[in-house]
Amino acid sequence: MMFDLGAQKSYVTHRVKSILNLVSEGAETFGNSKTSQQTASRVELSILTKDNPVSINAMAVPLICLPI
């Protein structure tokens, strides 16, 4: 999982989706051209913070980024 407060979308890998047993809530296509468009399932998960749980909507994708 990767957090980027400046991003328009949040992403989670298919592996994390499977481990957390997240349910798909539809699908969304994203990308800037026909050659780079992807369709991903939309999931909702909660992150437990010090004060309260925070609900996050994310797109499930095979890979978020290559290892550094």
CHARMM-style PDB file with segment names, atoms N, HN, CA, C and O in Angstrom:
ATOM      1  N   MET     1       0.858  -1.168   0.000  1.00  0.00      PROA
ATOM      2  CA  MET     1       0.000   0.000   0.000  1.00  0.00      PROA
ATOM      3  C   MET     1       0.899   1.224   0.000  1.00  0.00      PROA
ATOM      4  O   MET     1       1.971   1.228   0.606  1.00  0.00      PROA
ATOM      5  N   MET     2       0.446   2.255  -0.686  1.00  0.00      PROA
ATOM      6  HN  MET     2      -0.424   2.251  -1.178  1.00  0.00      PROA
ATOM      7  CA  MET     2       1.219   3.481  -0.759  1.00  0.00      PROA
ATOM      8  C   MET     2       0.298   4.661  -0.457  1.00  0.00      PROA
ATOM      9  O   MET     2      -0.784   4.770  -1.033  1.00  0.00      PROA
ATOM     10  N   PHE     3       0.725   5.539   0.441  1.00  0.00      PROA
ATOM     11  HN  PHE     3       1.604   5.450   0.909  1.00  0.00      PROA
ATOM     12  CA  PHE     3      -0.053   6.728   0.774  1.00  0.00      PROA
ATOM     13  C   PHE     3       0.599   7.941   0.130  1.00  0.00      PROA
ATOM     14  O   PHE     3       1.810   8.131   0.234  1.00  0.00      PROA
ATOM     15  N   ASP     4      -0.207   8.758  -0.533  1.00  0.00      PROA
ATOM     16  HN  ASP     4      -1.191   8.604  -0.617  1.00  0.00      PROA
ATOM     17  CA  ASP     4       0.261  10.007  -1.133  1.00  0.00      PROA
ATOM     18  C   ASP     4      -0.854  11.024  -0.944  1.00  0.00      PROA
ATOM     19  O   ASP     4      -1.849  10.995  -1.669  1.00  0.00      PROA
ATOM     20  N   LEU     5      -0.699  11.911   0.010  1.00  0.00      PROA
ATOM     21  HN  LEU     5       0.109  11.935   0.599  1.00  0.00      PROA
ATOM     22  CA  LEU     5      -1.756  12.864   0.337  1.00  0.00      PROA
ATOM     23  C   LEU     5      -2.075  13.811  -0.809  1.00  0.00      PROA
ATOM     24  O   LEU     5      -3.162  14.389  -0.837  1.00  0.00      PROA
ATOM     25  N   GLY     6      -1.157  13.985  -1.756  1.00  0.00      PROA
ATOM     26  HN  GLY     6      -0.275  13.515  -1.733  1.00  0.00      PROA
ATOM     27  CA  GLY     6      -1.394  14.873  -2.874  1.00  0.00      PROA
ATOM     28  C   GLY     6      -1.996  14.168  -4.086  1.00  0.00      PROA
ATOM     29  O   GLY     6      -2.317  14.813  -5.083  1.00  0.00      PROA
ATOM     30  N   ALA     7      -2.150  12.857  -4.004  1.00  0.00      PROA
ATOM     31  HN  ALA     7      -1.889  12.333  -3.193  1.00  0.00      PROA
ATOM     32  CA  ALA     7      -2.663  12.091  -5.145  1.00  0.00      PROA
ATOM     33  C   ALA     7      -4.183  12.204  -5.243  1.00  0.00      PROA
ATOM     34  O   ALA     7      -4.878  12.437  -4.253  1.00  0.00      PROA
ATOM     35  N   GLN     8      -4.674  12.032  -6.471  1.00  0.00      PROA
ATOM     36  HN  GLN     8      -4.110  11.843  -7.275  1.00  0.00      PROA
ATOM     37  CA  GLN     8      -6.120  12.054  -6.688  1.00  0.00      PROA
ATOM     38  C   GLN     8      -6.758  10.704  -6.365  1.00  0.00      PROA
ATOM     39  O   GLN     8      -7.956  10.638  -6.088  1.00  0.00      PROA
ATOM     40  N   LYS     9      -5.975   9.636  -6.398  1.00  0.00      PROA
ATOM     41  HN  LYS     9      -5.003   9.690  -6.623  1.00  0.00      PROA
ATOM     42  CA  LYS     9      -6.485   8.297  -6.123  1.00  0.00      PROA
ATOM     43  C   LYS     9      -5.553   7.580  -5.159  1.00  0.00      PROA
ATOM     44  O   LYS     9      -4.378   7.922  -5.034  1.00  0.00      PROA
ATOM     45  N   SER    10      -6.098   6.585  -4.486  1.00  0.00      PROA
ATOM     46  HN  SER    10      -7.053   6.307  -4.588  1.00  0.00      PROA
ATOM     47  CA  SER    10      -5.304   5.713  -3.622  1.00  0.00      PROA
ATOM     48  C   SER    10      -5.287   4.328  -4.247  1.00  0.00      PROA
ATOM     49  O   SER    10      -6.244   3.931  -4.912  1.00  0.00      PROA
ATOM     50  N   TYR    11      -4.214   3.598  -4.038  1.00  0.00      PROA
ATOM     51  HN  TYR    11      -3.437   3.920  -3.498  1.00  0.00      PROA
ATOM     52  CA  TYR    11      -4.047   2.290  -4.654  1.00  0.00      PROA
ATOM     53  C   TYR    11      -3.656   1.253  -3.621  1.00  0.00      PROA
ATOM     54  O   TYR    11      -2.992   1.558  -2.631  1.00  0.00      PROA
ATOM     55  N   VAL    12      -4.073   0.038  -3.863  1.00  0.00      PROA
ATOM     56  HN  VAL    12      -4.613  -0.210  -4.667  1.00  0.00      PROA
ATOM     57  CA  VAL    12      -3.698  -1.107  -3.057  1.00  0.00      PROA
ATOM     58  C   VAL    12      -3.436  -2.246  -4.040  1.00  0.00      PROA
ATOM     59  O   VAL    12      -4.103  -2.333  -5.071  1.00  0.00      PROA
ATOM     60  N   THR    13      -2.484  -3.111  -3.740  1.00  0.00      PROA
ATOM     61  HN  THR    13      -1.942  -3.040  -2.903  1.00  0.00      PROA
ATOM     62  CA  THR    13      -2.198  -4.209  -4.661  1.00  0.00      PROA
ATOM     63  C   THR    13      -3.245  -5.308  -4.533  1.00  0.00      PROA
ATOM     64  O   THR    13      -3.949  -5.408  -3.528  1.00  0.00      PROA
ATOM     65  N   HSD    14      -3.330  -6.127  -5.572  1.00  0.00      PROA
ATOM     66  HN  HSD    14      -2.759  -6.046  -6.389  1.00  0.00      PROA
ATOM     67  CA  HSD    14      -4.240  -7.278  -5.520  1.00  0.00      PROA
ATOM     68  C   HSD    14      -3.894  -8.186  -4.346  1.00  0.00      PROA
ATOM     69  O   HSD    14      -4.778  -8.774  -3.722  1.00  0.00      PROA
ATOM     70  N   ARG    15      -2.596  -8.296  -4.050  1.00  0.00      PROA
ATOM     71  HN  ARG    15      -1.878  -7.818  -4.557  1.00  0.00      PROA
ATOM     72  CA  ARG    15      -2.156  -9.146  -2.928  1.00  0.00      PROA
ATOM     73  C   ARG    15      -2.723  -8.635  -1.597  1.00  0.00      PROA
ATOM     74  O   ARG    15      -3.230  -9.418  -0.794  1.00  0.00      PROA
ATOM     75  N   VAL    16      -2.634  -7.323  -1.369  1.00  0.00      PROA
ATOM     76  HN  VAL    16      -2.222  -6.687  -2.021  1.00  0.00      PROA
ATOM     77  CA  VAL    16      -3.179  -6.742  -0.133  1.00  0.00      PROA
ATOM     78  C   VAL    16      -4.698  -6.883  -0.112  1.00  0.00      PROA
ATOM     79  O   VAL    16      -5.275  -7.163   0.939  1.00  0.00      PROA
ATOM     80  N   LYS    17      -5.347  -6.695  -1.246  1.00  0.00      PROA
ATOM     81  HN  LYS    17      -4.878  -6.467  -2.100  1.00  0.00      PROA
ATOM     82  CA  LYS    17      -6.801  -6.874  -1.344  1.00  0.00      PROA
ATOM     83  C   LYS    17      -7.178  -8.278  -0.919  1.00  0.00      PROA
ATOM     84  O   LYS    17      -8.152  -8.475  -0.191  1.00  0.00      PROA
ATOM     85  N   SER    18      -6.406  -9.256  -1.374  1.00  0.00      PROA
ATOM     86  HN  SER    18      -5.615  -9.096  -1.966  1.00  0.00      PROA
ATOM     87  CA  SER    18      -6.674 -10.657  -1.034  1.00  0.00      PROA
ATOM     88  C   SER    18      -6.403 -10.936   0.451  1.00  0.00      PROA
ATOM     89  O   SER    18      -7.214 -11.575   1.121  1.00  0.00      PROA
ATOM     90  N   ILE    19      -5.278 -10.460   0.953  1.00  0.00      PROA
ATOM     91  HN  ILE    19      -4.619  -9.941   0.408  1.00  0.00      PROA
ATOM     92  CA  ILE    19      -4.914 -10.695   2.359  1.00  0.00      PROA
ATOM     93  C   ILE    19      -5.956 -10.092   3.302  1.00  0.00      PROA
ATOM     94  O   ILE    19      -6.326 -10.710   4.300  1.00  0.00      PROA
ATOM     95  N   LEU    20      -6.430  -8.874   2.979  1.00  0.00      PROA
ATOM     96  HN  LEU    20      -6.129  -8.372   2.168  1.00  0.00      PROA
ATOM     97  CA  LEU    20      -7.414  -8.197   3.828  1.00  0.00      PROA
ATOM     98  C   LEU    20      -8.851  -8.623   3.516  1.00  0.00      PROA
ATOM     99  O   LEU    20      -9.799  -8.178   4.164  1.00  0.00      PROA
ATOM    100  N   ASN    21      -8.993  -9.503   2.499  1.00  0.00      PROA
ATOM    101  HN  ASN    21      -8.223  -9.864   1.973  1.00  0.00      PROA
ATOM    102  CA  ASN    21     -10.315  -9.997   2.119  1.00  0.00      PROA
ATOM    103  C   ASN    21     -11.268  -8.851   1.777  1.00  0.00      PROA
ATOM    104  O   ASN    21     -12.425  -8.844   2.198  1.00  0.00      PROA
ATOM    105  N   LEU    22     -10.757  -7.874   0.998  1.00  0.00      PROA
ATOM    106  HN  LEU    22      -9.817  -7.880   0.656  1.00  0.00      PROA
ATOM    107  CA  LEU    22     -11.558  -6.710   0.615  1.00  0.00      PROA
ATOM    108  C   LEU    22     -12.498  -7.076  -0.525  1.00  0.00      PROA
ATOM    109  O   LEU    22     -12.136  -7.848  -1.412  1.00  0.00      PROA
ATOM    110  N   VAL    23     -13.692  -6.527  -0.500  1.00  0.00      PROA
ATOM    111  HN  VAL    23     -13.986  -5.899   0.221  1.00  0.00      PROA
ATOM    112  CA  VAL    23     -14.717  -6.805  -1.502  1.00  0.00      PROA
ATOM    113  C   VAL    23     -14.714  -5.695  -2.548  1.00  0.00      PROA
ATOM    114  O   VAL    23     -14.665  -4.511  -2.212  1.00  0.00      PROA
ATOM    115  N   SER    24     -14.767  -6.087  -3.811  1.00  0.00      PROA
ATOM    116  HN  SER    24     -14.807  -7.048  -4.084  1.00  0.00      PROA
ATOM    117  CA  SER    24     -14.840  -5.101  -4.902  1.00  0.00      PROA
ATOM    118  C   SER    24     -16.178  -4.385  -4.860  1.00  0.00      PROA
ATOM    119  O   SER    24     -17.224  -5.004  -4.667  1.00  0.00      PROA
ATOM    120  N   GLU    25     -16.131  -3.080  -5.041  1.00  0.00      PROA
ATOM    121  HN  GLU    25     -15.281  -2.576  -5.197  1.00  0.00      PROA
ATOM    122  CA  GLU    25     -17.341  -2.246  -5.051  1.00  0.00      PROA
ATOM    123  C   GLU    25     -17.494  -1.573  -6.404  1.00  0.00      PROA
ATOM    124  O   GLU    25     -17.806  -0.385  -6.478  1.00  0.00      PROA
ATOM    125  N   GLY    26     -17.280  -2.316  -7.459  1.00  0.00      PROA
ATOM    126  HN  GLY    26     -17.026  -3.281  -7.399  1.00  0.00      PROA
ATOM    127  CA  GLY    26     -17.361  -1.769  -8.801  1.00  0.00      PROA
ATOM    128  C   GLY    26     -15.987  -1.673  -9.419  1.00  0.00      PROA
ATOM    129  O   GLY    26     -14.996  -2.112  -8.836  1.00  0.00      PROA
ATOM    130  N   ALA    27     -15.935  -1.096 -10.602  1.00  0.00      PROA
ATOM    131  HN  ALA    27     -16.740  -0.738 -11.076  1.00  0.00      PROA
ATOM    132  CA  ALA    27     -14.673  -0.960 -11.322  1.00  0.00      PROA
ATOM    133  C   ALA    27     -14.565   0.442 -11.882  1.00  0.00      PROA
ATOM    134  O   ALA    27     -15.560   1.151 -12.027  1.00  0.00      PROA
ATOM    135  N   GLU    28     -13.334   0.830 -12.196  1.00  0.00      PROA
ATOM    136  HN  GLU    28     -12.525   0.254 -12.079  1.00  0.00      PROA
ATOM    137  CA  GLU    28     -13.089   2.158 -12.743  1.00  0.00      PROA
ATOM    138  C   GLU    28     -11.941   2.060 -13.740  1.00  0.00      PROA
ATOM    139  O   GLU    28     -10.969   1.342 -13.507  1.00  0.00      PROA
ATOM    140  N   THR    29     -12.056   2.771 -14.833  1.00  0.00      PROA
ATOM    141  HN  THR    29     -12.846   3.354 -15.023  1.00  0.00      PROA
ATOM    142  CA  THR    29     -10.989   2.846 -15.821  1.00  0.00      PROA
ATOM    143  C   THR    29     -10.232   4.149 -15.607  1.00  0.00      PROA
ATOM    144  O   THR    29     -10.835   5.206 -15.418  1.00  0.00      PROA
ATOM    145  N   PHE    30      -8.910   4.063 -15.640  1.00  0.00      PROA
ATOM    146  HN  PHE    30      -8.421   3.204 -15.795  1.00  0.00      PROA
ATOM    147  CA  PHE    30      -8.098   5.257 -15.455  1.00  0.00      PROA
ATOM    148  C   PHE    30      -6.899   5.210 -16.381  1.00  0.00      PROA
ATOM    149  O   PHE    30      -6.547   4.145 -16.888  1.00  0.00      PROA
ATOM    150  N   GLY    31      -6.282   6.331 -16.603  1.00  0.00      PROA
ATOM    151  HN  GLY    31      -6.569   7.196 -16.191  1.00  0.00      PROA
ATOM    152  CA  GLY    31      -5.143   6.452 -17.497  1.00  0.00      PROA
ATOM    153  C   GLY    31      -5.390   7.592 -18.464  1.00  0.00      PROA
ATOM    154  O   GLY    31      -6.505   8.106 -18.551  1.00  0.00      PROA
ATOM    155  N   ASN    32      -4.356   7.992 -19.191  1.00  0.00      PROA
ATOM    156  HN  ASN    32      -3.450   7.575 -19.120  1.00  0.00      PROA
ATOM    157  CA  ASN    32      -4.497   9.177 -20.034  1.00  0.00      PROA
ATOM    158  C   ASN    32      -4.629   8.891 -21.522  1.00  0.00      PROA
ATOM    159  O   ASN    32      -4.832   9.823 -22.299  1.00  0.00      PROA
ATOM    160  N   SER    33      -4.524   7.661 -21.939  1.00  0.00      PROA
ATOM    161  HN  SER    33      -4.359   6.904 -21.307  1.00  0.00      PROA
ATOM    162  CA  SER    33      -4.719   7.332 -23.346  1.00  0.00      PROA
ATOM    163  C   SER    33      -5.177   5.886 -23.473  1.00  0.00      PROA
ATOM    164  O   SER    33      -5.120   5.127 -22.506  1.00  0.00      PROA
ATOM    165  N   LYS    34      -5.622   5.511 -24.642  1.00  0.00      PROA
ATOM    166  HN  LYS    34      -5.668   6.127 -25.427  1.00  0.00      PROA
ATOM    167  CA  LYS    34      -6.108   4.149 -24.847  1.00  0.00      PROA
ATOM    168  C   LYS    34      -5.027   3.114 -24.589  1.00  0.00      PROA
ATOM    169  O   LYS    34      -5.330   2.008 -24.142  1.00  0.00      PROA
ATOM    170  N   THR    35      -3.774   3.447 -24.861  1.00  0.00      PROA
ATOM    171  HN  THR    35      -3.527   4.346 -25.224  1.00  0.00      PROA
ATOM    172  CA  THR    35      -2.699   2.469 -24.677  1.00  0.00      PROA
ATOM    173  C   THR    35      -2.310   2.286 -23.211  1.00  0.00      PROA
ATOM    174  O   THR    35      -1.784   1.235 -22.843  1.00  0.00      PROA
ATOM    175  N   SER    36      -2.558   3.285 -22.372  1.00  0.00      PROA
ATOM    176  HN  SER    36      -2.985   4.138 -22.670  1.00  0.00      PROA
ATOM    177  CA  SER    36      -2.165   3.147 -20.967  1.00  0.00      PROA
ATOM    178  C   SER    36      -3.362   3.058 -20.025  1.00  0.00      PROA
ATOM    179  O   SER    36      -3.187   3.099 -18.808  1.00  0.00      PROA
ATOM    180  N   GLN    37      -4.564   2.940 -20.559  1.00  0.00      PROA
ATOM    181  HN  GLN    37      -4.706   2.906 -21.549  1.00  0.00      PROA
ATOM    182  CA  GLN    37      -5.733   2.826 -19.692  1.00  0.00      PROA
ATOM    183  C   GLN    37      -5.766   1.463 -19.018  1.00  0.00      PROA
ATOM    184  O   GLN    37      -5.422   0.444 -19.618  1.00  0.00      PROA
ATOM    185  N   GLN    38      -6.186   1.467 -17.765  1.00  0.00      PROA
ATOM    186  HN  GLN    38      -6.465   2.294 -17.278  1.00  0.00      PROA
ATOM    187  CA  GLN    38      -6.337   0.242 -16.994  1.00  0.00      PROA
ATOM    188  C   GLN    38      -7.701   0.250 -16.331  1.00  0.00      PROA
ATOM    189  O   GLN    38      -8.242   1.308 -16.010  1.00  0.00      PROA
ATOM    190  N   THR    39      -8.245  -0.920 -16.131  1.00  0.00      PROA
ATOM    191  HN  THR    39      -7.805  -1.779 -16.392  1.00  0.00      PROA
ATOM    192  CA  THR    39      -9.469  -1.043 -15.355  1.00  0.00      PROA
ATOM    193  C   THR    39      -9.109  -1.720 -14.044  1.00  0.00      PROA
ATOM    194  O   THR    39      -8.443  -2.755 -14.036  1.00  0.00      PROA
ATOM    195  N   ALA    40      -9.547  -1.139 -12.940  1.00  0.00      PROA
ATOM    196  HN  ALA    40     -10.087  -0.298 -12.946  1.00  0.00      PROA
ATOM    197  CA  ALA    40      -9.238  -1.676 -11.617  1.00  0.00      PROA
ATOM    198  C   ALA    40     -10.504  -1.739 -10.783  1.00  0.00      PROA
ATOM    199  O   ALA    40     -11.425  -0.942 -10.966  1.00  0.00      PROA
ATOM    200  N   SER    41     -10.539  -2.693  -9.868  1.00  0.00      PROA
ATOM    201  HN  SER    41      -9.791  -3.340  -9.719  1.00  0.00      PROA
ATOM    202  CA  SER    41     -11.686  -2.765  -8.968  1.00  0.00      PROA
ATOM    203  C   SER    41     -11.525  -1.745  -7.855  1.00  0.00      PROA
ATOM    204  O   SER    41     -10.414  -1.464  -7.406  1.00  0.00      PROA
ATOM    205  N   ARG    42     -12.639  -1.202  -7.420  1.00  0.00      PROA
ATOM    206  HN  ARG    42     -13.541  -1.431  -7.784  1.00  0.00      PROA
ATOM    207  CA  ARG    42     -12.668  -0.209  -6.349  1.00  0.00      PROA
ATOM    208  C   ARG    42     -12.953  -0.939  -5.042  1.00  0.00      PROA
ATOM    209  O   ARG    42     -13.870  -1.759  -4.980  1.00  0.00      PROA
ATOM    210  N   VAL    43     -12.185  -0.654  -4.002  1.00  0.00      PROA
ATOM    211  HN  VAL    43     -11.440   0.012  -4.052  1.00  0.00      PROA
ATOM    212  CA  VAL    43     -12.364  -1.276  -2.692  1.00  0.00      PROA
ATOM    213  C   VAL    43     -12.400  -0.208  -1.609  1.00  0.00      PROA
ATOM    214  O   VAL    43     -11.933   0.911  -1.820  1.00  0.00      PROA
ATOM    215  N   GLU    44     -12.941  -0.543  -0.476  1.00  0.00      PROA
ATOM    216  HN  GLU    44     -13.320  -1.452  -0.305  1.00  0.00      PROA
ATOM    217  CA  GLU    44     -12.947   0.356   0.679  1.00  0.00      PROA
ATOM    218  C   GLU    44     -12.274  -0.363   1.834  1.00  0.00      PROA
ATOM    219  O   GLU    44     -12.553  -1.533   2.098  1.00  0.00      PROA
ATOM    220  N   LEU    45     -11.394   0.338   2.516  1.00  0.00      PROA
ATOM    221  HN  LEU    45     -11.167   1.289   2.302  1.00  0.00      PROA
ATOM    222  CA  LEU    45     -10.731  -0.225   3.685  1.00  0.00      PROA
ATOM    223  C   LEU    45     -10.635   0.831   4.761  1.00  0.00      PROA
ATOM    224  O   LEU    45     -10.797   2.021   4.491  1.00  0.00      PROA
ATOM    225  N   SER    46     -10.375   0.402   5.970  1.00  0.00      PROA
ATOM    226  HN  SER    46     -10.243  -0.564   6.189  1.00  0.00      PROA
ATOM    227  CA  SER    46     -10.235   1.333   7.093  1.00  0.00      PROA
ATOM    228  C   SER    46      -8.837   1.245   7.658  1.00  0.00      PROA
ATOM    229  O   SER    46      -8.275   0.160   7.806  1.00  0.00      PROA
ATOM    230  N   ILE    47      -8.292   2.386   7.968  1.00  0.00      PROA
ATOM    231  HN  ILE    47      -8.749   3.267   7.847  1.00  0.00      PROA
ATOM    232  CA  ILE    47      -6.985   2.484   8.618  1.00  0.00      PROA
ATOM    233  C   ILE    47      -7.233   2.939  10.042  1.00  0.00      PROA
ATOM    234  O   ILE    47      -7.881   3.963  10.262  1.00  0.00      PROA
ATOM    235  N   LEU    48      -6.730   2.198  11.005  1.00  0.00      PROA
ATOM    236  HN  LEU    48      -6.204   1.366  10.826  1.00  0.00      PROA
ATOM    237  CA  LEU    48      -6.905   2.561  12.405  1.00  0.00      PROA
ATOM    238  C   LEU    48      -5.839   3.577  12.796  1.00  0.00      PROA
ATOM    239  O   LEU    48      -4.644   3.281  12.774  1.00  0.00      PROA
ATOM    240  N   THR    49      -6.288   4.782  13.154  1.00  0.00      PROA
ATOM    241  HN  THR    49      -7.259   5.022  13.171  1.00  0.00      PROA
ATOM    242  CA  THR    49      -5.370   5.830  13.593  1.00  0.00      PROA
ATOM    243  C   THR    49      -5.365   5.875  15.119  1.00  0.00      PROA
ATOM    244  O   THR    49      -6.051   5.094  15.778  1.00  0.00      PROA
ATOM    245  N   LYS    50      -4.595   6.784  15.658  1.00  0.00      PROA
ATOM    246  HN  LYS    50      -4.037   7.419  15.122  1.00  0.00      PROA
ATOM    247  CA  LYS    50      -4.528   6.926  17.101  1.00  0.00      PROA
ATOM    248  C   LYS    50      -5.896   7.271  17.692  1.00  0.00      PROA
ATOM    249  O   LYS    50      -6.217   6.849  18.802  1.00  0.00      PROA
ATOM    250  N   ASP    51      -6.704   8.040  16.950  1.00  0.00      PROA
ATOM    251  HN  ASP    51      -6.443   8.383  16.048  1.00  0.00      PROA
ATOM    252  CA  ASP    51      -7.993   8.497  17.453  1.00  0.00      PROA
ATOM    253  C   ASP    51      -9.180   7.686  16.946  1.00  0.00      PROA
ATOM    254  O   ASP    51      -9.989   7.201  17.737  1.00  0.00      PROA
ATOM    255  N   ASN    52      -9.284   7.540  15.626  1.00  0.00      PROA
ATOM    256  HN  ASN    52      -8.627   7.934  14.983  1.00  0.00      PROA
ATOM    257  CA  ASN    52     -10.446   6.910  15.015  1.00  0.00      PROA
ATOM    258  C   ASN    52     -10.043   6.156  13.757  1.00  0.00      PROA
ATOM    259  O   ASN    52      -8.988   6.421  13.181  1.00  0.00      PROA
ATOM    260  N   PRO    53     -10.891   5.207  13.325  1.00  0.00      PROA
ATOM    261  CA  PRO    53     -10.624   4.601  12.017  1.00  0.00      PROA
ATOM    262  C   PRO    53     -10.939   5.593  10.898  1.00  0.00      PROA
ATOM    263  O   PRO    53     -11.875   6.387  10.998  1.00  0.00      PROA
ATOM    264  N   VAL    54     -10.142   5.533   9.832  1.00  0.00      PROA
ATOM    265  HN  VAL    54      -9.381   4.889   9.750  1.00  0.00      PROA
ATOM    266  CA  VAL    54     -10.337   6.397   8.679  1.00  0.00      PROA
ATOM    267  C   VAL    54     -10.662   5.502   7.485  1.00  0.00      PROA
ATOM    268  O   VAL    54      -9.921   4.568   7.181  1.00  0.00      PROA
ATOM    269  N   SER    55     -11.767   5.793   6.817  1.00  0.00      PROA
ATOM    270  HN  SER    55     -12.369   6.552   7.064  1.00  0.00      PROA
ATOM    271  CA  SER    55     -12.193   5.018   5.655  1.00  0.00      PROA
ATOM    272  C   SER    55     -11.495   5.539   4.403  1.00  0.00      PROA
ATOM    273  O   SER    55     -11.439   6.747   4.171  1.00  0.00      PROA
ATOM    274  N   ILE    56     -10.964   4.618   3.599  1.00  0.00      PROA
ATOM    275  HN  ILE    56     -11.010   3.637   3.787  1.00  0.00      PROA
ATOM    276  CA  ILE    56     -10.251   4.976   2.385  1.00  0.00      PROA
ATOM    277  C   ILE    56     -10.823   4.177   1.224  1.00  0.00      PROA
ATOM    278  O   ILE    56     -10.997   2.963   1.326  1.00  0.00      PROA
ATOM    279  N   ASN    57     -11.115   4.859   0.120  1.00  0.00      PROA
ATOM    280  HN  ASN    57     -10.973   5.846   0.038  1.00  0.00      PROA
ATOM    281  CA  ASN    57     -11.478   4.192  -1.118  1.00  0.00      PROA
ATOM    282  C   ASN    57     -10.212   4.071  -1.944  1.00  0.00      PROA
ATOM    283  O   ASN    57      -9.471   5.042  -2.096  1.00  0.00      PROA
ATOM    284  N   ALA    58      -9.959   2.878  -2.482  1.00  0.00      PROA
ATOM    285  HN  ALA    58     -10.561   2.089  -2.359  1.00  0.00      PROA
ATOM    286  CA  ALA    58      -8.737   2.643  -3.233  1.00  0.00      PROA
ATOM    287  C   ALA    58      -9.019   1.799  -4.467  1.00  0.00      PROA
ATOM    288  O   ALA    58     -10.041   1.118  -4.557  1.00  0.00      PROA
ATOM    289  N   MET    59      -8.092   1.860  -5.412  1.00  0.00      PROA
ATOM    290  HN  MET    59      -7.262   2.413  -5.339  1.00  0.00      PROA
ATOM    291  CA  MET    59      -8.156   1.045  -6.615  1.00  0.00      PROA
ATOM    292  C   MET    59      -7.208  -0.132  -6.437  1.00  0.00      PROA
ATOM    293  O   MET    59      -6.057   0.054  -6.043  1.00  0.00      PROA
ATOM    294  N   ALA    60      -7.680  -1.340  -6.724  1.00  0.00      PROA
ATOM    295  HN  ALA    60      -8.615  -1.491  -7.044  1.00  0.00      PROA
ATOM    296  CA  ALA    60      -6.842  -2.540  -6.604  1.00  0.00      PROA
ATOM    297  C   ALA    60      -6.151  -2.790  -7.946  1.00  0.00      PROA
ATOM    298  O   ALA    60      -6.811  -2.969  -8.969  1.00  0.00      PROA
ATOM    299  N   VAL    61      -4.836  -2.799  -7.930  1.00  0.00      PROA
ATOM    300  HN  VAL    61      -4.300  -2.653  -7.098  1.00  0.00      PROA
ATOM    301  CA  VAL    61      -4.033  -2.977  -9.142  1.00  0.00      PROA
ATOM    302  C   VAL    61      -2.978  -4.048  -8.892  1.00  0.00      PROA
ATOM    303  O   VAL    61      -2.640  -4.318  -7.739  1.00  0.00      PROA
ATOM    304  N   PRO    62      -2.453  -4.665  -9.952  1.00  0.00      PROA
ATOM    305  CA  PRO    62      -1.453  -5.704  -9.767  1.00  0.00      PROA
ATOM    306  C   PRO    62      -0.149  -5.191  -9.148  1.00  0.00      PROA
ATOM    307  O   PRO    62       0.453  -5.860  -8.308  1.00  0.00      PROA
ATOM    308  N   LEU    63       0.283  -3.990  -9.573  1.00  0.00      PROA
ATOM    309  HN  LEU    63      -0.206  -3.446 -10.255  1.00  0.00      PROA
ATOM    310  CA  LEU    63       1.567  -3.445  -9.120  1.00  0.00      PROA
ATOM    311  C   LEU    63       1.444  -1.946  -8.998  1.00  0.00      PROA
ATOM    312  O   LEU    63       0.941  -1.291  -9.911  1.00  0.00      PROA
ATOM    313  N   ILE    64       1.896  -1.385  -7.882  1.00  0.00      PROA
ATOM    314  HN  ILE    64       2.305  -1.917  -7.141  1.00  0.00      PROA
ATOM    315  CA  ILE    64       1.831   0.068  -7.694  1.00  0.00      PROA
ATOM    316  C   ILE    64       3.087   0.720  -8.269  1.00  0.00      PROA
ATOM    317  O   ILE    64       2.988   1.695  -9.014  1.00  0.00      PROA
ATOM    318  N   CYS    65       4.250   0.201  -7.937  1.00  0.00      PROA
ATOM    319  HN  CYS    65       4.330  -0.591  -7.331  1.00  0.00      PROA
ATOM    320  CA  CYS    65       5.495   0.722  -8.485  1.00  0.00      PROA
ATOM    321  C   CYS    65       6.561  -0.364  -8.400  1.00  0.00      PROA
ATOM    322  O   CYS    65       6.434  -1.324  -7.639  1.00  0.00      PROA
ATOM    323  N   LEU    66       7.596  -0.196  -9.183  1.00  0.00      PROA
ATOM    324  HN  LEU    66       7.699   0.583  -9.801  1.00  0.00      PROA
ATOM    325  CA  LEU    66       8.705  -1.151  -9.156  1.00  0.00      PROA
ATOM    326  C   LEU    66       9.531  -0.933  -7.898  1.00  0.00      PROA
ATOM    327  O   LEU    66       9.573   0.179  -7.372  1.00  0.00      PROA
ATOM    328  N   PRO    67      10.197  -1.992  -7.404  1.00  0.00      PROA
ATOM    329  CA  PRO    67      11.054  -1.815  -6.225  1.00  0.00      PROA
ATOM    330  C   PRO    67      12.166  -0.818  -6.503  1.00  0.00      PROA
ATOM    331  O   PRO    67      12.649  -0.702  -7.629  1.00  0.00      PROA
ATOM    332  N   ILE    68      12.560  -0.108  -5.471  1.00  0.00      PROA
ATOM    333  HN  ILE    68      12.168  -0.202  -4.556  1.00  0.00      PROA
ATOM    334  CA  ILE    68      13.637   0.883  -5.619  1.00  0.00      PROA
ATOM    335  C   ILE    68      14.969   0.181  -5.505  1.00  0.00      PROA
ATOM    336  OT1 ILE    68      16.015   0.823  -5.599  1.00  0.00      PROA
TER     337      ILE     68
END
